[in-house]
């Protein structure tokens, strides 16, 4: 996916890792996502 609109997204307990790319200025932890290190 090259583009996505995440404004207002609720990512409660969504898991992501260090390879996940987010739009500039977006804070996944503020949106409820959880960093998982494998």
N, CA, C, O and CB atoms as a CASP TS submission, in Angstrom:
PFRMAT TS
TARGET T0000
AUTHOR 0000-0000-0000
METHOD Language model
MODEL 1
PARENT N/A
ATOM      1  N   UNK     1       0.851  -1.158   0.000  1.00  0.00           N
ATOM      2  CA  UNK     1       0.000   0.000   0.000  1.00  0.00           C
ATOM      3  C   UNK     1       0.902   1.228   0.000  1.00  0.00           C
ATOM      4  O   UNK     1       1.782   1.353   0.852  1.00  0.00           O
ATOM      5  CB  UNK     1      -0.971  -0.006   1.218  1.00  0.00           C
ATOM      6  N   UNK     2       0.694   2.109  -0.925  1.00  0.00           N
ATOM      7  CA  UNK     2       1.561   3.287  -1.005  1.00  0.00           C
ATOM      8  C   UNK     2       0.970   4.496  -0.303  1.00  0.00           C
ATOM      9  O   UNK     2       1.708   5.386   0.119  1.00  0.00           O
ATOM     10  CB  UNK     2       1.834   3.631  -2.447  1.00  0.00           C
ATOM     11  N   UNK     3      -0.340   4.543  -0.172  1.00  0.00           N
ATOM     12  CA  UNK     3      -0.968   5.660   0.536  1.00  0.00           C
ATOM     13  C   UNK     3      -2.125   5.153   1.374  1.00  0.00           C
ATOM     14  O   UNK     3      -2.762   4.151   1.048  1.00  0.00           O
ATOM     15  CB  UNK     3      -1.453   6.739  -0.454  1.00  0.00           C
ATOM     16  N   UNK     4      -2.381   5.860   2.451  1.00  0.00           N
ATOM     17  CA  UNK     4      -3.514   5.520   3.301  1.00  0.00           C
ATOM     18  C   UNK     4      -3.917   6.762   4.075  1.00  0.00           C
ATOM     19  O   UNK     4      -3.083   7.613   4.385  1.00  0.00           O
ATOM     20  CB  UNK     4      -3.170   4.344   4.265  1.00  0.00           C
ATOM     21  N   UNK     5      -5.186   6.858   4.378  1.00  0.00           N
ATOM     22  CA  UNK     5      -5.673   7.949   5.213  1.00  0.00           C
ATOM     23  C   UNK     5      -5.900   7.367   6.598  1.00  0.00           C
ATOM     24  O   UNK     5      -6.748   6.495   6.784  1.00  0.00           O
ATOM     25  CB  UNK     5      -6.991   8.602   4.628  1.00  0.00           C
ATOM     26  N   UNK     6      -5.136   7.856   7.566  1.00  0.00           N
ATOM     27  CA  UNK     6      -5.253   7.323   8.921  1.00  0.00           C
ATOM     28  C   UNK     6      -5.733   8.379   9.911  1.00  0.00           C
ATOM     29  O   UNK     6      -5.744   8.135  11.118  1.00  0.00           O
ATOM     30  CB  UNK     6      -3.920   6.762   9.377  1.00  0.00           C
ATOM     31  N   UNK     7      -6.125   9.534   9.421  1.00  0.00           N
ATOM     32  CA  UNK     7      -6.634  10.586  10.293  1.00  0.00           C
ATOM     33  C   UNK     7      -7.879  10.075  11.004  1.00  0.00           C
ATOM     34  O   UNK     7      -8.843   9.658  10.361  1.00  0.00           O
ATOM     35  CB  UNK     7      -6.945  11.882   9.489  1.00  0.00           C
ATOM     36  N   UNK     8      -7.856  10.110  12.309  1.00  0.00           N
ATOM     37  CA  UNK     8      -8.992   9.657  13.091  1.00  0.00           C
ATOM     38  C   UNK     8      -9.071   8.152  13.268  1.00  0.00           C
ATOM     39  O   UNK     8     -10.031   7.649  13.852  1.00  0.00           O
ATOM     40  CB  UNK     8     -10.234  10.132  12.464  1.00  0.00           C
ATOM     41  N   UNK     9      -8.082   7.426  12.775  1.00  0.00           N
ATOM     42  CA  UNK     9      -8.094   5.968  12.897  1.00  0.00           C
ATOM     43  C   UNK     9      -7.945   5.551  14.354  1.00  0.00           C
ATOM     44  O   UNK     9      -7.171   6.145  15.104  1.00  0.00           O
ATOM     45  CB  UNK     9      -6.974   5.343  12.050  1.00  0.00           C
ATOM     46  N   UNK    10      -8.681   4.540  14.740  1.00  0.00           N
ATOM     47  CA  UNK    10      -8.548   3.955  16.071  1.00  0.00           C
ATOM     48  C   UNK    10      -7.912   2.590  15.870  1.00  0.00           C
ATOM     49  O   UNK    10      -8.505   1.693  15.271  1.00  0.00           O
ATOM     50  CB  UNK    10      -9.943   3.853  16.825  1.00  0.00           C
ATOM     51  N   UNK    11      -6.711   2.453  16.376  1.00  0.00           N
ATOM     52  CA  UNK    11      -5.957   1.211  16.179  1.00  0.00           C
ATOM     53  C   UNK    11      -5.773   0.482  17.502  1.00  0.00           C
ATOM     54  O   UNK    11      -4.716  -0.099  17.752  1.00  0.00           O
ATOM     55  CB  UNK    11      -4.588   1.502  15.539  1.00  0.00           C
ATOM     56  N   UNK    12      -6.791   0.510  18.344  1.00  0.00           N
ATOM     57  CA  UNK    12      -6.715  -0.066  19.683  1.00  0.00           C
ATOM     58  C   UNK    12      -6.178  -1.490  19.637  1.00  0.00           C
ATOM     59  O   UNK    12      -6.789  -2.385  19.052  1.00  0.00           O
ATOM     60  CB  UNK    12      -8.088  -0.043  20.352  1.00  0.00           C
ATOM     61  N   UNK    13      -5.031  -1.678  20.262  1.00  0.00           N
ATOM     62  CA  UNK    13      -4.339  -2.962  20.370  1.00  0.00           C
ATOM     63  C   UNK    13      -3.918  -3.563  19.031  1.00  0.00           C
ATOM     64  O   UNK    13      -3.593  -4.749  18.967  1.00  0.00           O
ATOM     65  CB  UNK    13      -5.214  -3.933  21.082  1.00  0.00           C
ATOM     66  N   UNK    14      -3.918  -2.769  17.962  1.00  0.00           N
ATOM     67  CA  UNK    14      -3.360  -3.254  16.698  1.00  0.00           C
ATOM     68  C   UNK    14      -1.862  -3.426  16.897  1.00  0.00           C
ATOM     69  O   UNK    14      -1.219  -2.573  17.508  1.00  0.00           O
ATOM     70  CB  UNK    14      -3.670  -2.268  15.505  1.00  0.00           C
ATOM     71  N   UNK    15      -1.311  -4.493  16.403  1.00  0.00           N
ATOM     72  CA  UNK    15       0.109  -4.770  16.600  1.00  0.00           C
ATOM     73  C   UNK    15       0.907  -4.385  15.360  1.00  0.00           C
ATOM     74  O   UNK    15       0.469  -4.594  14.229  1.00  0.00           O
ATOM     75  CB  UNK    15       0.329  -6.253  16.935  1.00  0.00           C
ATOM     76  N   UNK    16       2.087  -3.818  15.598  1.00  0.00           N
ATOM     77  CA  UNK    16       2.985  -3.458  14.509  1.00  0.00           C
ATOM     78  C   UNK    16       4.405  -3.704  14.955  1.00  0.00           C
ATOM     79  O   UNK    16       4.666  -3.840  16.151  1.00  0.00           O
ATOM     80  CB  UNK    16       2.790  -1.986  14.076  1.00  0.00           C
ATOM     81  N   UNK    17       5.341  -3.763  13.999  1.00  0.00           N
ATOM     82  CA  UNK    17       6.746  -3.966  14.348  1.00  0.00           C
ATOM     83  C   UNK    17       7.591  -2.856  13.738  1.00  0.00           C
ATOM     84  O   UNK    17       7.065  -1.919  13.137  1.00  0.00           O
ATOM     85  CB  UNK    17       7.242  -5.352  13.866  1.00  0.00           C
ATOM     86  N   UNK    18       8.900  -2.972  13.900  1.00  0.00           N
ATOM     87  CA  UNK    18       9.808  -1.926  13.428  1.00  0.00           C
ATOM     88  C   UNK    18       9.801  -1.764  11.909  1.00  0.00           C
ATOM     89  O   UNK    18      10.268  -0.744  11.403  1.00  0.00           O
ATOM     90  CB  UNK    18      11.207  -2.224  13.891  1.00  0.00           C
ATOM     91  N   UNK    19       9.286  -2.743  11.177  1.00  0.00           N
ATOM     92  CA  UNK    19       9.229  -2.651   9.720  1.00  0.00           C
ATOM     93  C   UNK    19       7.979  -1.909   9.235  1.00  0.00           C
ATOM     94  O   UNK    19       7.882  -1.563   8.057  1.00  0.00           O
ATOM     95  CB  UNK    19       9.269  -4.047   9.113  1.00  0.00           C
ATOM     96  N   UNK    20       7.031  -1.667  10.131  1.00  0.00           N
ATOM     97  CA  UNK    20       5.804  -0.971   9.758  1.00  0.00           C
ATOM     98  C   UNK    20       6.115   0.486   9.462  1.00  0.00           C
ATOM     99  O   UNK    20       6.823   1.150  10.219  1.00  0.00           O
ATOM    100  CB  UNK    20       4.742  -1.084  10.873  1.00  0.00           C
ATOM    101  N   UNK    21       5.580   0.972   8.357  1.00  0.00           N
ATOM    102  CA  UNK    21       5.798   2.375   7.982  1.00  0.00           C
ATOM    103  C   UNK    21       4.504   3.146   8.201  1.00  0.00           C
ATOM    104  O   UNK    21       3.419   2.690   7.839  1.00  0.00           O
ATOM    105  CB  UNK    21       6.275   2.501   6.495  1.00  0.00           C
ATOM    106  N   UNK    22       4.641   4.308   8.792  1.00  0.00           N
ATOM    107  CA  UNK    22       3.502   5.161   9.082  1.00  0.00           C
ATOM    108  C   UNK    22       3.677   6.489   8.361  1.00  0.00           C
ATOM    109  O   UNK    22       4.803   6.889   8.065  1.00  0.00           O
ATOM    110  CB  UNK    22       3.343   5.378  10.606  1.00  0.00           C
ATOM    111  N   UNK    23       2.581   7.173   8.076  1.00  0.00           N
ATOM    112  CA  UNK    23       2.691   8.494   7.451  1.00  0.00           C
ATOM    113  C   UNK    23       3.453   9.454   8.373  1.00  0.00           C
ATOM    114  O   UNK    23       3.384   9.340   9.596  1.00  0.00           O
ATOM    115  CB  UNK    23       1.282   9.062   7.124  1.00  0.00           C
ATOM    116  N   UNK    24       4.160  10.376   7.784  1.00  0.00           N
ATOM    117  CA  UNK    24       4.917  11.353   8.552  1.00  0.00           C
ATOM    118  C   UNK    24       3.984  12.113   9.494  1.00  0.00           C
ATOM    119  O   UNK    24       2.922  12.586   9.091  1.00  0.00           O
ATOM    120  CB  UNK    24       5.655  12.331   7.612  1.00  0.00           C
ATOM    121  N   UNK    25       4.399  12.219  10.750  1.00  0.00           N
ATOM    122  CA  UNK    25       3.626  12.949  11.742  1.00  0.00           C
ATOM    123  C   UNK    25       2.587  12.111  12.467  1.00  0.00           C
ATOM    124  O   UNK    25       1.968  12.585  13.420  1.00  0.00           O
ATOM    125  CB  UNK    25       2.956  14.090  11.095  1.00  0.00           C
ATOM    126  N   UNK    26       2.382  10.859  12.027  1.00  0.00           N
ATOM    127  CA  UNK    26       1.399   9.987  12.669  1.00  0.00           C
ATOM    128  C   UNK    26       2.045   9.247  13.817  1.00  0.00           C
ATOM    129  O   UNK    26       3.133   8.692  13.661  1.00  0.00           O
ATOM    130  CB  UNK    26       0.797   8.992  11.661  1.00  0.00           C
ATOM    131  N   UNK    27       1.392   9.228  14.976  1.00  0.00           N
ATOM    132  CA  UNK    27       1.904   8.520  16.141  1.00  0.00           C
ATOM    133  C   UNK    27       1.018   7.303  16.388  1.00  0.00           C
ATOM    134  O   UNK    27      -0.093   7.453  16.898  1.00  0.00           O
ATOM    135  CB  UNK    27       1.950   9.452  17.397  1.00  0.00           C
ATOM    136  N   UNK    28       1.481   6.098  16.040  1.00  0.00           N
ATOM    137  CA  UNK    28       0.647   4.909  16.185  1.00  0.00           C
ATOM    138  C   UNK    28       0.282   4.611  17.633  1.00  0.00           C
ATOM    139  O   UNK    28      -0.804   4.097  17.901  1.00  0.00           O
ATOM    140  CB  UNK    28       1.349   3.723  15.593  1.00  0.00           C
ATOM    141  N   UNK    29       1.165   4.922  18.562  1.00  0.00           N
ATOM    142  CA  UNK    29       0.863   4.654  19.966  1.00  0.00           C
ATOM    143  C   UNK    29      -0.266   5.550  20.471  1.00  0.00           C
ATOM    144  O   UNK    29      -1.081   5.113  21.285  1.00  0.00           O
ATOM    145  CB  UNK    29       2.114   4.853  20.825  1.00  0.00           C
ATOM    146  N   UNK    30      -0.326   6.784  20.004  1.00  0.00           N
ATOM    147  CA  UNK    30      -1.445   7.662  20.367  1.00  0.00           C
ATOM    148  C   UNK    30      -2.759   7.117  19.832  1.00  0.00           C
ATOM    149  O   UNK    30      -3.815   7.343  20.422  1.00  0.00           O
ATOM    150  CB  UNK    30      -1.212   9.083  19.834  1.00  0.00           C
ATOM    151  N   UNK    31      -2.696   6.396  18.711  1.00  0.00           N
ATOM    152  CA  UNK    31      -3.894   5.815  18.107  1.00  0.00           C
ATOM    153  C   UNK    31      -4.247   4.468  18.727  1.00  0.00           C
ATOM    154  O   UNK    31      -5.265   3.873  18.374  1.00  0.00           O
ATOM    155  CB  UNK    31      -3.699   5.657  16.606  1.00  0.00           C
ATOM    156  N   UNK    32      -3.415   3.980  19.650  1.00  0.00           N
ATOM    157  CA  UNK    32      -3.712   2.738  20.351  1.00  0.00           C
ATOM    158  C   UNK    32      -2.948   1.524  19.874  1.00  0.00           C
ATOM    159  O   UNK    32      -3.144   0.434  20.411  1.00  0.00           O
ATOM    160  CB  UNK    32      -5.134   2.459  20.244  1.00  0.00           C
ATOM    161  N   UNK    33      -2.079   1.672  18.876  1.00  0.00           N
ATOM    162  CA  UNK    33      -1.314   0.533  18.360  1.00  0.00           C
ATOM    163  C   UNK    33      -0.207   0.152  19.342  1.00  0.00           C
ATOM    164  O   UNK    33       0.260   0.977  20.127  1.00  0.00           O
ATOM    165  CB  UNK    33      -0.713   0.862  16.971  1.00  0.00           C
ATOM    166  N   UNK    34       0.197  -1.102  19.279  1.00  0.00           N
ATOM    167  CA  UNK    34       1.191  -1.646  20.200  1.00  0.00           C
ATOM    168  C   UNK    34       2.390  -2.163  19.412  1.00  0.00           C
ATOM    169  O   UNK    34       2.244  -2.979  18.502  1.00  0.00           O
ATOM    170  CB  UNK    34       0.579  -2.775  21.069  1.00  0.00           C
ATOM    171  N   UNK    35       3.572  -1.679  19.770  1.00  0.00           N
ATOM    172  CA  UNK    35       4.808  -2.142  19.134  1.00  0.00           C
ATOM    173  C   UNK    35       5.153  -3.529  19.651  1.00  0.00           C
ATOM    174  O   UNK    35       5.229  -3.749  20.860  1.00  0.00           O
ATOM    175  CB  UNK    35       5.977  -1.154  19.398  1.00  0.00           C
ATOM    176  N   UNK    36       5.363  -4.466  18.726  1.00  0.00           N
ATOM    177  CA  UNK    36       5.736  -5.835  19.071  1.00  0.00           C
ATOM    178  C   UNK    36       7.105  -6.102  18.476  1.00  0.00           C
ATOM    179  O   UNK    36       7.315  -5.927  17.276  1.00  0.00           O
ATOM    180  CB  UNK    36       4.681  -6.871  18.555  1.00  0.00           C
ATOM    181  N   UNK    37       8.027  -6.522  19.310  1.00  0.00           N
ATOM    182  CA  UNK    37       9.373  -6.846  18.833  1.00  0.00           C
ATOM    183  C   UNK    37       9.529  -8.356  18.816  1.00  0.00           C
ATOM    184  O   UNK    37       9.327  -9.022  19.831  1.00  0.00           O
ATOM    185  CB  UNK    37      10.468  -6.185  19.726  1.00  0.00           C
ATOM    186  N   UNK    38       9.891  -8.894  17.655  1.00  0.00           N
ATOM    187  CA  UNK    38      10.044 -10.340  17.502  1.00  0.00           C
ATOM    188  C   UNK    38      11.473 -10.731  17.678  1.00  0.00           C
ATOM    189  O   UNK    38      11.806 -11.912  17.586  1.00  0.00           O
ATOM    190  CB  UNK    38       9.542 -10.808  16.151  1.00  0.00           C
TER
END
